[in-house]
């Protein structure tokens, strides 16, 4: 969860409009909820600088690094320096520069501070909690920003913020409520935040910005914005007047979070677990390194690489197995989805139609086409409704910008009506020809096509553009069983459970198709 880290705040300060405020007065960043953390720093109402009519809105002007600057003849100092001579200088009320609570700024050895000046310091700390691919993985940042002068200002205004300096360069991730002072020579503000590493693509590199309006006494004016070791100027305006507006930054620094990736979960049945392409890393679920979900690792989408998947798919999986454990000790497949999961790949529904059993039965038994279609429309309609509900459930549990890629099943048995599929011959896969006659091969292809249409219709029924149908029906065309151009699937094998599943080239073809159609995030 995002949390504000307590800090040192001296004197009362106004709250950011319409923004939660914690006990120390610092505005709290949005909470990291299951739908993902998206920083949304609201602009506060303008604050009036004491003793003036000037209304100030924090960080209202564009910020960019700039070199220190000064008017001709300005006396150098360790920051902002007044240009005052004679009677004007003697009229300025001197002050002992206070001790900074953090790391006190130091002037360059060859540039001792002289004259009237104010200087600033930012003390920061960054640490990482949790581990990548876990919901508690976060960068924790805290800081203290201070200014001190060797004379009394008539008024001052300060605010701080954390700026993303990576993927969303310039976006504020957090701001404190502004603080205003009457006559003063010191001020400070502090704050911090926790950046959820798996819920936000930025935050790997950030910068702390410190904004100040410093009102000098009437009759004197600001002469220079001189360098401060460890800080850089993002803004300096008002030289030649008695109101100086500056923004100082720490420069970009790493928070310790790893570069962002697209977290990927692979769900479903044997066509996603990798059945048919041993060796298996998990014999019970027949999970294979050769499965298509592993092969798209590293694919770059919207500038982010796809991570190696959490492979939860299991041989024999049915729709119900995504909600409950398929085997003793095996958690429901949906448990693998986290709020930071941006990609889910899935094949499911075939076992709910008993398609694998029917295909094997056709091969080993009598003519299975004689009794009519292998799957009924009533059963197809029933499974389609279940699939639509499942797709919606998956989308509800993953990252809001993520994509659910639903693959349909490739036809592995030759289609007798497709010239790209040569029929079985006596000198080429005779067993297939003798065990699956033409009418059976036609019935098997039609059942596969019906399943493909059912999956497509279930995807469309979600009404969610983030659920994407991937047509696999004719993916193996020209490479089905009996092909002379390389076969991408197994026939009848031992063990029997590997039969009529993709082999390693088949899973590679599925990975290639998936990588081609993956949409941007």
C-alpha positions in Angstrom: 0.0 0.0 0.0 1.1 3.6 -0.6 1.9 5.3 2.7 3.2 8.7 3.6 6.2 8.7 5.8 6.1 11.1 8.7 8.4 14.1 8.6 9.5 17.3 10.2 7.1 20.1 9.6 7.5 23.3 11.5 4.5 25.7 11.7 0.9 25.3 10.4 0.4 24.8 6.7 -2.7 24.7 4.4 -3.9 21.4 3.0 -4.1 20.5 -0.7 -7.6 21.0 -1.9 -9.6 17.8 -2.3 -6.6 15.8 -1.3 -6.3 13.6 1.8 -4.0 15.0 4.5 -2.2 13.0 7.1 -1.4 14.1 10.6 1.9 15.8 9.7 0.2 17.9 7.0 1.8 16.2 4.0 -0.7 15.3 1.2 -1.1 11.6 0.8 -0.6 9.9 -2.6 -3.4 7.7 -3.9 -3.8 4.3 -2.3 -2.5 1.2 -4.2 -5.7 -0.7 -4.7 -6.2 -3.9 -6.7 -6.9 -2.0 -9.8 -3.4 -0.6 -9.8 -1.8 2.6 -8.5 -1.9 5.6 -10.8 -0.6 8.8 -9.2 -3.1 11.6 -9.5 -1.7 14.6 -7.8 -4.4 17.3 -7.7 -3.4 20.9 -7.9 -4.1 22.7 -4.7 -5.8 26.1 -4.3 -3.5 29.1 -4.6 -1.9 30.2 -1.3 -1.3 33.9 -0.6 2.2 34.8 0.4 2.0 36.6 3.8 2.3 40.4 3.6 1.5 40.4 -0.1 -1.4 39.9 -2.5 0.6 37.3 -4.5 -1.2 33.9 -4.9 1.0 30.9 -5.5 0.2 27.5 -6.9 2.8 24.8 -6.2 4.9 23.7 -9.2 2.7 25.6 -11.6 5.6 26.4 -14.0 7.4 23.9 -16.3 10.7 22.6 -14.8 13.9 21.9 -16.6 17.5 21.9 -15.5 19.3 25.3 -15.8 22.7 26.7 -15.0 23.1 28.9 -11.9 22.8 32.6 -12.9 23.6 36.0 -11.3 23.4 39.7 -12.1 26.7 41.5 -12.8 28.5 42.4 -9.6 26.5 40.1 -7.4 28.4 38.7 -4.4 28.8 34.9 -4.6 27.4 32.7 -1.9 26.2 29.1 -1.3 22.8 29.7 -2.9 20.5 32.7 -3.3 22.4 35.9 -2.6 21.0 39.4 -2.0 22.5 42.4 -3.8 22.5 45.1 -1.1 24.9 48.0 -0.6 25.3 50.9 1.8 22.2 51.9 3.7 20.1 49.1 2.2 22.5 46.5 3.5 22.7 48.0 7.0 18.9 48.1 7.1 18.6 44.3 6.7 18.1 42.5 10.0 20.9 39.9 10.4 20.3 36.4 11.8 22.4 33.6 13.0 22.1 30.9 10.3 20.3 28.0 12.1 21.6 24.5 12.3 20.1 22.3 9.6 18.4 19.2 10.9 19.6 17.1 8.0 22.9 17.3 6.1 23.9 21.0 6.3 24.9 22.4 2.9 28.6 23.3 2.4 30.1 26.0 0.2 32.8 25.2 -2.1 36.2 25.4 -0.4 37.3 28.2 -2.7 34.0 30.1 -2.4 33.4 31.0 1.2 30.0 32.5 1.9 29.9 36.2 2.1 27.2 38.9 2.2 23.6 38.1 2.6 22.4 34.8 1.4 19.9 31.9 1.8 20.9 28.3 1.1 19.0 25.0 0.8 19.5 21.3 1.5 17.6 18.1 0.8 18.4 15.0 2.8 16.9 11.9 1.3 16.7 8.1 1.8 15.5 5.3 -0.5 15.0 1.6 0.3 13.2 -1.4 -1.3 10.8 -3.7 0.5 9.5 -7.0 -0.7 10.6 -8.9 -3.8 9.8 -8.5 -7.5 6.6 -10.2 -8.7 5.1 -9.8 -5.2 2.4 -7.4 -4.2 4.5 -5.9 -1.3 7.4 -5.0 -3.7 7.9 -1.2 -3.3 10.4 1.6 -3.2 10.2 3.6 0.0 11.4 7.2 -0.2 11.6 9.8 2.6 13.2 13.2 2.5 13.7 16.5 4.5 14.0 19.8 2.6 15.3 22.9 4.5 16.3 26.5 3.8 18.3 28.8 6.1 19.3 32.5 5.7 21.8 34.7 7.6 19.2 37.5 7.6 15.4 37.8 8.2 13.1 37.4 5.2 9.8 39.3 5.2 8.0 36.1 4.1 8.6 32.7 2.6 6.8 29.9 0.8 8.0 26.3 0.3 6.7 23.0 -1.2 8.2 19.7 -2.1 7.4 16.9 -4.5 8.7 13.7 -6.0 9.0 13.6 -9.8 9.2 10.5 -12.0 12.4 10.7 -14.1 11.9 7.5 -16.0 9.1 6.1 -18.1 6.8 9.1 -17.2 9.4 11.8 -17.1 8.1 15.0 -15.4 5.0 13.4 -13.8 4.7 14.2 -10.1 4.2 11.2 -7.9 3.7 13.0 -4.7 3.6 16.6 -3.3 3.5 18.1 0.2 1.0 20.8 1.0 2.6 24.2 0.7 3.9 26.0 3.8 4.0 29.8 4.2 5.9 31.9 6.8 5.8 35.5 7.9 9.2 37.0 9.0 11.6 34.0 9.2 15.1 32.9 8.5 14.5 29.1 8.4 11.9 26.7 7.2 11.6 23.0 6.5 9.2 20.4 5.2 9.4 16.6 4.8 7.5 13.8 3.3 7.8 10.5 1.5 5.9 7.8 -0.3 6.0 4.2 -1.2 6.0 3.4 -4.9 4.4 0.0 -5.7 6.9 -1.6 -8.0 4.5 -4.0 -9.6 1.5 -1.6 -10.0 3.2 1.4 -11.6 5.5 1.4 -14.5 7.4 4.5 -13.4 9.2 5.3 -10.2 12.5 3.5 -11.0 14.2 6.8 -11.2 12.9 9.9 -9.4 13.9 13.4 -8.4 13.0 15.4 -5.3 12.1 19.0 -6.1 12.1 21.8 -3.6 10.2 25.0 -4.5 10.7 28.3 -2.7 9.4 31.9 -2.9 11.7 34.1 -0.7 10.6 37.7 -0.1 13.5 40.0 0.9 12.9 43.3 2.7 11.9 46.3 0.7 14.9 48.2 -0.7 17.1 45.2 -1.5 16.9 42.7 -4.3 18.2 39.3 -5.2 21.4 39.2 -7.2 22.2 35.6 -7.9 21.3 31.9 -7.9 24.7 30.4 -7.2 25.5 26.7 -7.2 24.8 24.5 -4.2 26.8 21.3 -4.0 24.5 18.3 -4.5 21.6 20.2 -5.9 20.6 21.6 -9.3 18.4 24.5 -10.3 15.2 23.7 -12.1 14.0 27.3 -12.0 15.4 30.7 -11.0 13.4 33.8 -11.6 13.1 37.2 -9.9 16.7 38.4 -10.0 16.7 42.2 -9.7 13.5 42.1 -7.5 12.9 41.4 -3.9 10.9 38.2 -4.6 12.9 35.2 -5.7 11.2 32.1 -7.1 13.5 29.0 -7.3 13.0 25.3 -7.6 15.9 23.1 -6.7 16.2 19.4 -7.5 18.4 16.5 -6.2 19.0 15.2 -9.8 17.7 11.9 -10.9 18.4 8.9 -8.6 17.5 5.3 -8.6 15.0 4.0 -6.1 16.3 0.4 -6.3 13.3 -1.0 -8.2 14.0 -3.4 -11.0 13.2 -2.3 -14.6 9.5 -2.9 -15.3 8.3 -6.0 -17.1 4.9 -7.3 -18.2 4.0 -10.0 -15.7 2.5 -13.0 -17.5 0.3 -15.9 -16.2 -0.5 -18.9 -18.4 -3.7 -20.7 -17.5 -5.7 -23.5 -19.0 -5.4 -27.1 -20.1 -2.9 -29.4 -21.8 -2.6 -27.1 -24.9 -1.2 -24.5 -22.6 0.7 -26.7 -20.1 2.8 -28.1 -22.9 1.5 -31.7 -23.1 3.0 -33.4 -26.1 6.4 -31.7 -26.0 8.4 -33.3 -23.2 10.5 -33.2 -21.1 8.2 -31.9 -18.4 9.1 -29.8 -15.4 5.9 -31.0 -13.7 4.8 -34.5 -14.6 1.4 -34.3 -12.9 0.3 -31.2 -15.0 2.6 -32.0 -17.9 4.1 -28.6 -17.9 6.9 -28.2 -20.4 9.5 -25.5 -21.1 8.6 -25.9 -24.8 5.0 -24.6 -24.3 4.1 -21.4 -26.2 3.7 -19.2 -23.1 7.4 -19.7 -22.3 8.5 -19.0 -25.8 7.1 -15.4 -25.9 9.3 -14.4 -23.0 11.1 -11.2 -23.9 8.6 -10.0 -26.5 8.6 -6.2 -26.2 5.2 -4.5 -26.0 4.9 -0.7 -25.5 8.5 -0.7 -24.5 8.2 -3.3 -21.8 9.4 -6.9 -22.1 7.1 -9.9 -21.4 8.3 -11.7 -18.3 8.7 -15.5 -18.0 5.2 -16.7 -17.2 3.8 -18.2 -14.0 2.7 -21.4 -15.6 -0.5 -22.6 -13.8 -2.0 -24.5 -16.8 -2.5 -28.2 -16.1 -3.1 -31.3 -18.3 -6.8 -32.3 -18.2 -7.9 -28.9 -17.0 -11.5 -27.9 -17.2 -13.2 -24.6 -16.5 -14.0 -25.6 -13.0 -10.3 -26.1 -12.3 -9.6 -22.4 -12.6 -11.9 -21.9 -9.6 -11.0 -24.9 -7.4 -7.9 -27.1 -7.1 -7.7 -29.7 -9.9 -5.6 -32.1 -7.8 -5.0 -32.4 -4.0 -2.6 -29.7 -2.9 -2.9 -27.8 -6.3 -4.4 -24.3 -5.8 -7.0 -23.0 -8.2 -5.4 -21.6 -11.3 -7.0 -18.2 -10.8 -4.8 -17.9 -7.6 -1.8 -17.3 -9.9 -3.3 -13.9 -11.1 -2.1 -10.9 -9.1 -3.2 -7.2 -9.4 0.0 -6.5 -11.3 -0.6 -9.3 -13.9 -0.8 -7.6 -17.3 -0.9 -10.6 -19.6 -2.9 -13.8 -19.2 -2.8 -16.5 -21.9 -5.4 -19.2 -21.9 -6.7 -22.3 -23.7 -9.7 -23.9 -22.0 -13.0 -25.6 -22.9 -11.9 -28.5 -24.9 -12.1 -30.9 -22.0 -15.5 -29.6 -21.0 -16.6 -30.9 -24.4 -14.7 -34.2 -23.8 -13.0 -33.4 -27.1 -9.7 -35.3 -26.4 -11.5 -38.4 -25.3 -13.7 -38.4 -28.3 -10.8 -37.9 -30.7 -8.9 -40.8 -29.1 -12.1 -42.9 -29.2 -12.5 -42.2 -32.9 -9.0 -43.4 -33.6 -9.3 -46.6 -31.5 -13.0 -47.5 -32.1 -15.6 -47.9 -34.8 -16.7 -45.1 -37.1 -17.5 -42.3 -34.7 -19.1 -40.1 -37.4 -22.0 -42.5 -37.9 -23.8 -41.2 -34.8 -23.9 -37.5 -35.9 -21.8 -34.5 -34.8 -19.2 -35.1 -32.1 -20.4 -32.1 -30.1 -24.0 -30.9 -29.7 -25.1 -27.3 -30.0 -26.7 -27.5 -26.5 -23.3 -28.4 -25.0 -21.5 -25.8 -27.0 -24.0 -23.1 -25.7 -23.5 -24.3 -22.2 -19.7 -24.1 -22.3 -19.8 -20.7 -24.1 -21.7 -19.1 -21.2 -19.2 -20.6 -18.7 -16.3 -19.3 -20.7 -17.7 -15.7 -20.9 -18.1 -15.7 -17.1 -14.5 -17.0 -16.7 -13.0 -14.4 -19.0 -14.7 -11.7 -17.1 -13.5 -13.1 -13.8 -9.9 -13.2 -15.1 -10.1 -9.6 -16.3 -11.4 -8.5 -12.9 -8.4 -9.9 -11.0 -5.6 -8.7 -13.3 -4.1 -5.2 -13.9 -6.7 -2.8 -15.4 -4.6 -2.1 -18.5 -3.7 -5.8 -19.0 -4.8 -8.2 -21.8 -6.4 -11.6 -21.7 -5.3 -13.6 -24.8 -7.7 -16.5 -25.5 -6.3 -19.0 -28.0 -8.6 -21.5 -29.8 -7.4 -25.0 -30.6 -5.4 -25.9 -33.7 -6.8 -28.7 -35.9 -4.2 -31.5 -35.8 -6.0 -34.1 -37.9 -6.0 -33.6 -41.7 -9.0 -31.9 -43.1 -10.2 -34.0 -46.1 -11.7 -30.9 -47.7 -8.5 -28.9 -47.6 -5.9 -29.4 -50.4 -3.2 -28.3 -48.1 -3.6 -31.5 -46.1 -2.6 -34.6 -48.0 -4.7 -37.6 -47.1 -3.2 -40.6 -45.4 -1.6 -43.1 -47.8 -0.4 -46.7 -47.6 3.2 -45.5 -47.7 2.7 -42.5 -45.4 1.0 -42.8 -41.9 -1.1 -45.8 -42.9 -2.3 -46.3 -39.4 -4.1 -42.9 -39.4 -5.8 -43.7 -42.7 -7.0 -47.1 -41.4 -8.1 -45.8 -38.0 -9.7 -42.5 -39.1 -11.7 -42.8 -42.3 -12.5 -39.7 -44.3 -15.9 -39.2 -42.7 -14.3 -39.3 -39.2 -11.6 -36.8 -40.2 -14.3 -34.5 -41.5 -16.3 -34.8 -38.3 -13.3 -34.2 -36.2 -12.4 -31.0 -38.2 -16.0 -29.7 -38.0 -16.0 -30.3 -34.2 -12.8 -28.4 -33.9 -14.2 -25.6 -36.0 -17.4 -25.5 -33.9 -15.2 -25.2 -30.8 -13.3 -22.4 -32.4 -16.5 -20.4 -33.1 -17.7 -21.1 -29.6 -14.5 -19.6 -28.1 -14.7 -16.6 -30.4 -18.4 -15.9 -29.5 -17.6 -16.3 -25.8 -14.9 -13.6 -26.1 -17.2 -11.3 -28.0 -19.9 -11.7 -25.4 -17.6 -10.1 -22.7 -17.9 -6.8 -24.5 -14.4 -6.1 -23.3 -11.7 -5.1 -25.8 -9.0 -6.2 -23.4 -10.2 -9.8 -23.9 -8.6 -10.9 -27.3 -9.5 -13.9 -29.4 -6.6 -15.6 -31.1 -7.6 -17.8 -34.0 -5.7 -21.1 -33.8 -8.0 -23.3 -35.9 -5.9 -23.3 -39.1 -2.6 -22.5 -37.5 -1.3 -26.0 -38.3 -2.6 -26.0 -41.9 -0.1 -27.8 -44.1 1.6 -29.2 -41.0 -1.1 -31.5 -39.7 -0.7 -35.2 -39.2 0.5 -36.9 -42.4 2.0 -33.7 -43.8 5.1 -33.9 -46.0 6.2 -30.4 -44.8 6.9 -31.2 -41.2 4.3 -32.3 -38.7 3.5 -29.9 -35.8 1.4 -32.4 -33.7 1.6 -35.9 -32.3 -0.5 -38.8 -33.6 -1.3 -41.8 -31.3 1.6 -42.0 -28.9 2.8 -43.7 -25.7 1.9 -42.4 -23.2 -1.6 -42.1 -24.6 -2.2 -38.7 -22.9 0.4 -37.1 -25.2 -1.6 -38.1 -28.3 -3.1 -35.4 -30.6 -1.3 -32.5 -28.9 1.2 -30.1 -30.4 4.9 -31.1 -30.5 7.7 -28.6 -30.0 7.4 -27.1 -33.5 3.6 -26.8 -32.9 4.1 -24.9 -29.7 6.6 -22.6 -31.5 4.0 -21.9 -34.1 1.5 -21.0 -31.4 4.0 -18.7 -29.8 4.8 -17.0 -33.1 1.1 -16.4 -33.8 0.5 -15.1 -30.3 3.5 -12.7 -30.5 2.2 -11.4 -33.9 -1.2 -10.4 -32.5 -0.3 -9.2 -29.0 -1.8 -5.7 -28.7 0.0 -2.7 -27.2 -0.5 -2.1 -23.5 
